[in-house]
Amino acid sequence: MVSCSSCGATAEAPLGWMTEITERGPVYLCDRCSRENIRSIEGRLDPVYW
């Protein structure tokens, strides 16, 4: 079971959730929070993706 780092939602099998690997380990964002925060997520991507 994982929980969203933004809203605290939990899921057994988080299909559609975003996962970010940090120094502390994996961080999860649910599909709703991912859609709401897509611009900030894109801003953190490596320039090589653009």
N, C-alpha and C positions, 0 to 999 in steps of 0.2 A: 504494500500500500504506500502510495506517495501523496504528498500534499503540495498544493500550489504555494510558491513563496510569496505571492502577492495577495491573494484573497483567502487562502487557507482551505480551499476546496480539496477533497480527497478522492482518490480513485484507486481501484484495484489494478486495472490494466489501462493506463492513461493514453488511449489512442487519440491522436490529434494534439497531444500536449507537446510543448517545446521543452527541450532539455539543453541546459548550458553546463559545461564542465568548468568548474572554477577550482581554485586552490583548495577549497574546503570540500570539494566533491560535487556531485551533480545537483543542479538547481532546476526545479520544474516550474513551468507556467502552464496553467490550464488553457484550453482553447479560447475561452472568453477573454481572459487577461491578455493572451497573445494577440488577439485581434485588436483589443483596445490600446495596446502599447507597441504596435508594430513599428512605428517611426523611431522610437528610442532603441528598439532592437536592431533595426537596420543601421542606425548610427554607430553602433558598436561593432559592426562587421568590419573585417579587414578590407582595405581598399582594393585588394586583388579581386574581390567579388564584383566590383563595379567596373 
